């Protein structure tokens, strides 16, 4: 797999870097950058870090000094509107070149993080997009593969607890803690809202031998049998005769319970009957009464009186069968009885019969109304608790008094009693109102029935029954309000009475015994939850053990890697790094152990804590070994090491420069070393020249302009950069030196152009040494025809040559502006033709 | 962060921490199934898959009790 490689880094306005963009070229797998103290090395390392993470770890590590980092990222001398950014050109894991850019959009402020915008190939991007390029960050605080001096010193200077946390994140196992916590949090899912039935089961009297069911839930039949058995045992223990069936046994227990409770207090006086259901008279009732009224209109009173006479007359064939008028048999009026009149008499008789039928039906309907009113009156009476139905004297004589209740319940129960009392009066009033109304209704119905034929008033009846229904509804509401407080009061009272009558838990037994199916379901569910909760606890223990093994594995892996890097840094020392491990019995503490051996072969070492016995140099070395181990373990494509070797540590430096860097390059890994030690810089340049090591130097001409980067491995650019810094010098000698540098740069530019042109034409053998000894006077005329990108380019080169010639001769060199212009011209041509 | 570690592991062809953890757990144990569901979790509902495993286990125990006792 291809690992990500950084090919160049451009910095503008970031920390020590000024308004002019500075570019660090990184063409090969190894680069070394030299800079004296306070010349921008750490700023450069932090530029890498900022690019990758959007922050700098130094602020995270120095928590107490976070406020001090206010405005720390933006160069202090930068103009207000100047953009601050770090840009890297890189070849990513996809094998393609990409430009990654981080623009600072808000600097650190007091108690406020910095903000930035990440762009990849010109598009605003996220950290996830960065990961897609193969740049996968580690856990904070050291997210980026950048090691700085302050990181190393931090590891060994913080409190032991912080160090443990620090190493824990370094070794990246906190995700397992998160996993473990998430799983532990599942336990709450195992406990749904409390099951009242199980609550009663758990509060059964000790003598009821059913508790085993919590652990072994029996089948339904066995459960009922066991309840039956327990009921029998309870009755026997109470000294009573045990009935045959379970229902009877439960009824007997209920009876015994009431009797025992009543010995202390007439608790049955609280009993009341449910208010029976009642519907207002159906529409049919009123329809039947209305039908009667209709019929009564058809037959007047006189007709009704004559109906008997009509009946008799129609029994006479001489009348009922006439076809011609005949004399009236009653009054003898001649021809008074005509066929038409006989027909009329027949009609009267029929109407009278309908009327009689409807009257019968109406009386039946009125009887229904009477029964309905009576039923409500009775229901109202029954719905009252016994203590409200009894006369006060009788009630008091039975011991049912509020004072007695207060005494039984004791202190602190006023609220329960008050809540109950508050509902008693409305209940009583509503019951009396219904009862009274029912009496009134009854009287009305009776009256209407007796006056059926003369004065039936259905509207009055309807209105009365509507009023009755309203009274019933009010009683139903009063009962509903009464139930809860009286249930609470009875429960509290029964608890006291049960204690005094040795019947504690009996009620619970009755409640569960009457719902065997529900009880079994609850027992099964309870057993399931307990079982799975135990399994979850066991799973957590297994995870804890496995987590320790993972940590041990990882620590073992890391220990091996750290040991390897330690040995490369400090081979053959009698004091050596031994292992990294959790402290026994203190999981929050991580120990680094060192071996102390008196023997050359390190045999029989004494193991001690590194913090206690390692020198500053050794601790520093251990920090570096750990960082390298992690980089290797994570397969990072590149690392940045800011002064990885203490300047006082000469022996250790040798091993770093040779063995350590060689091993890193073998992995392979791109290594960018920043050093203040000039010898190291020179040594690495020589040692890794075969790998085309990139070298650069950092310097500051003017504080306001910030750090400048001189890419010294690119001879041409190095000379131009050097000349640029000299061009600004006021002294003529500096400008003369600038001219010399520029002349060399110009000659180099011309030679590279000529070689490139020959390579393009297929002359692979062309090289710079072919033009040894050639000066600008010879080179420029050969090169000018090749500068074809723009007609002005040959002229730029000609003016450049004149300026440089003037500067290099004995006469006074051109002024700053002329020299700066010459630098700009040659740099422009280099970038346009050779270093696009 | 775990996802980053997974990415690291992918780049390296190594096991991440959760996968390492699984190697130390008994196969098909509740612990292993919970860890597996954690590895496969939907980032939008991180706990849901583990809850599902627990509910599945609750149902298994419920069925076992009913099968043996009814």
Interface residues (C-beta under 8 A of the other chain):
Chain A: X1 X93 X131 X134 X136 X137 X138 X139 X172 X173 X174 X175 X176 X178 X179 X182 X183 X185 X186 X189 X190 X217 X218 X219 X220 X524 X525 X527 X528 X529 X531 X532 X535 X536 X538 X539 X540 X542 X543 X545 X546 X547 X549 X550 X553 X554 X634 X635
Chain B: X1 X2 X4 X5 X7 X8 X11 X12 X16 X17 X18 X20 X21 X24 X25 X26 X29 X30 X31 X34 X35 X38 X46 X47 X50 X51 X54 X57 X58 X61 X62 X65 X66 X69 X70
